[in-house]
Amino acid sequence: MSRVLVVGAGVVGLSCAVRLLEAGHRVDVVARDLPGETTSAVAAAIWYPYRAWPQDQVLAWGSRTFEVFTALATGDSAESERAGVRLVPGTEVLADPAADPWWAGAVPGLTRTQPPAGYRDAWSFATPVIEMPLYLRWLTTRVEELGGTLTRLNLSGLPTGADVVVNASGIGARLLGADLSVSPVAGQVLYVEQVGLERWWLDGAGPTYVVPRSRDIVVGGTAIEGEWSRTPSPETAQEILARATRLVPALAGARIVRHKVGLRPARPSVRLEREGRVIHCYGHGGSGVTLSWGCADEVVALAAS
Ligand SMILES: Cc1cc2nc3c(=O)[nH]c(=O)nc-3n(C[C@H](O)[C@H](O)[C@H](O)COP(=O)(O)OP(=O)(O)OC[C@H]3O[C@@H](n4cnc5c(N)ncnc54)[C@H](O)[C@@H]3O)c2cc1C
């Protein structure tokens, strides 16, 4: 078994670390930002393929991840509560009639539903909702229980001295992988108090999404290409909330709890390949959570090759 260094403690790095440890490797995770400080901590997060390519691989990684999250959500209830993973029904609305989405095959039970006023099409399905602050803590605990470590370390290049290095540095791969094809797509969200909402809602235009969690509701969002600022804009927050309230009127008057911006690590295609001792796994765009377990399985296979 190999000594593996995983660079990155977002959802991708931690999921890879868990699967590598389960496969019997010795694993140390190093990261500039600890899990709660990463882009992953900002994710909404629902299973939903968004701004990640190529479609055939995204479908395969996404299907596998859907299965793992579903097993977690429907298995031992104490464990799914600790992990913060639930299957939640919801609806995507569309301005115009459309064919089934290209990823429909990954989702059991996607059905056409009556669109609300102002929309001309809609589909509904139950999908995993992942409460990232809880889930990242759960993943970190899994890493530690399995004998792995997590250390804060700001690297200026990929490390040497391990049999295998997994580069799961997200947007940081621009520097660590010298890869200028990774670029930020900034997303702003706000969190409001729970007002009894039990369904998620999504309108790709905007994009506008409303994701209920146990104690709050994530309201988004934006997708600004090339934007590096992580400072939330009050005007943008107002505009997001206005859009979201048109979609989900129950949000009217809900108390705002906080604001966040995250930088999605966008790339024309996810980079998942082995280059000597380095396995690159980054560039998941708006789908890092959605693809996490499928990609982690592939990293384990590459580590054995
Ligand atoms: C507003 C918003 C909503 C989202 N909603 C969803 C959703 O609903 N579903 C979904 O699937 N996805 C969603 N995403 C996308 C998802 O958050 C990302 O795809 C995912 O977080 C990428 O994970 P990652 O582990 O690759 O990167 P990150 O979480 O960014 O982690 C990268 C890690 O690498 C480390 N690193 C980088 N550079 C260095 C360095 N030089 N030295 C040491 N360590 C370094 C960082 O410190 C960090 O620990 C959303 C994103 C945003 C912004």
The ligand as a MOL file (V3000), in Angstrom:
LIG
                    3D

  0  0  0     0  0            999 V3000
M  V30 BEGIN CTAB
M  V30 COUNTS 53 58 0 0 0
M  V30 BEGIN ATOM
M  V30 1 C -22.5940 29.3890 -4.2660 0
M  V30 2 C -22.1850 27.9960 -4.6530 0
M  V30 3 C -23.1400 26.9830 -4.6680 0
M  V30 4 C -22.7760 25.6810 -5.0210 0
M  V30 5 N -23.7200 24.7240 -5.0110 0
M  V30 6 C -23.3680 23.4480 -5.3520 0
M  V30 7 C -24.3440 22.4070 -5.3160 0
M  V30 8 O -25.5110 22.6330 -4.9680 0
M  V30 9 N -23.9410 21.1540 -5.6770 0
M  V30 10 C -22.6570 20.8800 -6.0660 0
M  V30 11 O -22.3570 19.7360 -6.3940 0
M  V30 12 N -21.7240 21.8650 -6.1070 0
M  V30 13 C -22.0490 23.1170 -5.7640 0
M  V30 14 N -21.1070 24.1210 -5.8190 0
M  V30 15 C -19.7640 23.8170 -6.3610 0
M  V30 16 C -18.8720 23.1910 -5.3140 0
M  V30 17 O -18.8280 24.0310 -4.1740 0
M  V30 18 C -17.4480 23.0320 -5.8890 0
M  V30 19 O -17.4910 22.3250 -7.1020 0
M  V30 20 C -16.6100 22.2350 -4.8980 0
M  V30 21 O -16.5960 22.8860 -3.6400 0
M  V30 22 C -15.1740 22.0410 -5.3760 0
M  V30 23 O -14.5550 21.2770 -4.3860 0
M  V30 24 P -12.9870 21.1160 -4.3030 0
M  V30 25 O -12.7250 20.1990 -3.1590 0
M  V30 26 O -12.4540 20.7720 -5.6440 0
M  V30 27 O -12.4440 22.6040 -4.0080 0
M  V30 28 P -12.4260 23.4810 -2.6780 0
M  V30 29 O -13.5890 23.2480 -1.8120 0
M  V30 30 O -12.1590 24.8690 -3.1320 0
M  V30 31 O -11.1420 22.9510 -1.9080 0
M  V30 32 C -9.8460 23.1520 -2.4300 0
M  V30 33 C -8.8380 22.8350 -1.3550 0
M  V30 34 O -7.5080 22.9820 -1.9300 0
M  V30 35 C -6.7330 23.7650 -1.0580 0
M  V30 36 N -5.6690 24.4670 -1.7540 0
M  V30 37 C -5.7700 25.2670 -2.8520 0
M  V30 38 N -4.5680 25.8000 -3.1360 0
M  V30 39 C -3.6970 25.3420 -2.2000 0
M  V30 40 C -2.3090 25.5440 -1.9430 0
M  V30 41 N -1.5690 26.3500 -2.7160 0
M  V30 42 N -1.7340 24.9140 -0.8970 0
M  V30 43 C -2.4750 24.1110 -0.0900 0
M  V30 44 N -3.7960 23.8890 -0.2790 0
M  V30 45 C -4.3900 24.5050 -1.3240 0
M  V30 46 C -7.7360 24.7360 -0.4670 0
M  V30 47 O -7.1940 25.3660 0.6690 0
M  V30 48 C -8.8900 23.7910 -0.1660 0
M  V30 49 O -8.6580 23.1130 1.0450 0
M  V30 50 C -21.4340 25.4070 -5.4220 0
M  V30 51 C -20.4790 26.4130 -5.3720 0
M  V30 52 C -20.8460 27.7120 -4.9860 0
M  V30 53 C -19.7920 28.7610 -4.9370 0
M  V30 END ATOM
M  V30 BEGIN BOND
M  V30 1 1 1 2
M  V30 2 1 2 3
M  V30 3 2 2 52
M  V30 4 2 3 4
M  V30 5 1 4 5
M  V30 6 1 4 50
M  V30 7 2 5 6
M  V30 8 1 6 7
M  V30 9 1 6 13
M  V30 10 2 7 8
M  V30 11 1 7 9
M  V30 12 1 9 10
M  V30 13 2 10 11
M  V30 14 1 10 12
M  V30 15 2 12 13
M  V30 16 1 13 14
M  V30 17 1 14 15
M  V30 18 1 14 50
M  V30 19 1 15 16
M  V30 20 1 16 17
M  V30 21 1 16 18
M  V30 22 1 18 19
M  V30 23 1 18 20
M  V30 24 1 20 21
M  V30 25 1 20 22
M  V30 26 1 22 23
M  V30 27 1 23 24
M  V30 28 2 24 25
M  V30 29 1 24 26
M  V30 30 1 24 27
M  V30 31 1 27 28
M  V30 32 2 28 29
M  V30 33 1 28 30
M  V30 34 1 28 31
M  V30 35 1 31 32
M  V30 36 1 32 33
M  V30 37 1 33 34
M  V30 38 1 33 48
M  V30 39 1 34 35
M  V30 40 1 35 36
M  V30 41 1 35 46
M  V30 42 1 36 37
M  V30 43 1 36 45
M  V30 44 2 37 38
M  V30 45 1 38 39
M  V30 46 1 39 40
M  V30 47 2 39 45
M  V30 48 1 40 41
M  V30 49 2 40 42
M  V30 50 1 42 43
M  V30 51 2 43 44
M  V30 52 1 44 45
M  V30 53 1 46 47
M  V30 54 1 46 48
M  V30 55 1 48 49
M  V30 56 2 50 51
M  V30 57 1 51 52
M  V30 58 1 52 53
M  V30 END BOND
M  V30 END CTAB
M  END
